[in-house]
Amino acid sequence: MGQDSRITRRCERAVITAYRELRAHGSDDLAAFQSCTTLYRIHHPEASMQEARLLVSEWIDHHLVRGDLGPTPGCACH
C-alpha cells in the first residue's frame, strides 16, 4: 500500500491521502485544507467545523510537515 498504510483510522488515512493528492495536482494549501476538512466531516458528521479543522491541521502537521510515524490524537474510530 503506500506510506499511508500505517495510519489505522480510515478517516485520517483518507484526509492525508486527499491532502497529498490535491497538493500534487495543483491545489493551494488552503483549498486542500478546506476540502480535507469537508472530507473529515463526511466521515464524522457529528463533528463541529472547529473540531474538524483542528484534527485535520494536526494530522497534516503530524504526517506531512513533521513526518512523524507515531500515533496521532484524534477520533476514536478505526
Rosetta blueprint (number, residue, H / E / L):
1 M L
2 G L
3 Q H
4 D H
5 S H
6 R H
7 I L
8 T L
9 R L
10 R H
11 C H
12 E H
13 R H
14 A H
15 V H
16 I H
17 T H
18 A H
19 Y H
20 R H
21 E H
22 L H
23 R H
24 A H
25 H L
26 G L
27 S L
28 D L
29 D H
30 L H
31 A H
32 A H
33 F H
34 Q H
35 S H
36 C H
37 T H
38 T H
39 L H
40 Y H
41 R H
42 I H
43 H H
44 H L
45 P L
46 E L
47 A L
48 S L
49 M H
50 Q H
51 E H
52 A H
53 R H
54 L H
55 L H
56 V H
57 S H
58 E H
59 W H
60 I H
61 D H
62 H H
63 H H
64 L H
65 V H
66 R L
67 G L
68 D L
69 L L
70 G L
71 P L
72 T L
73 P L
74 G L
75 C L
76 A L
77 C L
78 H L
